[in-house]
Amino acid sequence: MDEKIKWYKVAEGKDTIEWQPNNLALTEAGGRKITLARIDNEILACAHKCPHAGGTLADGFVDALGDIVCPLHRYKFSLQNGRNVSGEGYYLRTFEVEEREAGIFIGFEASTWLDIF
């Protein structure tokens, strides 16, 4: 296991997450709020607030390309790498997700833990 990553369990399994109809969920990992997105059978994770104006991303939606869309101004971000795909130049923090026998875990780089929120 990579010691540069600190892992936090967020759920027992995919079915125990309280998904909203938009396939997004708000959860906590390490005392911080995180947005989870369900695309097909994959779970992706990102910061819970939009870096532009602080909109709650779990209240937005995932578009047909798999990008998360902020509910306030419709800024779009790749859930794979955090790039702002609608062209405004912002960056959204994304996090590693692992599905293990023990549950669903979110990973944060230990060296940047304090800088990401």
QUIUR-V108248 format. One line per field, one symbol per residue. burial: 1 if it has 16 or more other ideal C-beta (glycine too) atoms within 10 Angstrom, else 0. A space follows every 50 residues. Layout:
# QUIUR-V108248
burial = ???
This chain:
# QUIUR-V108248
burial = 00001011011000001010010111101001011111000011111111 11001111111100001111000011111001111100010111101000 00011111000000000
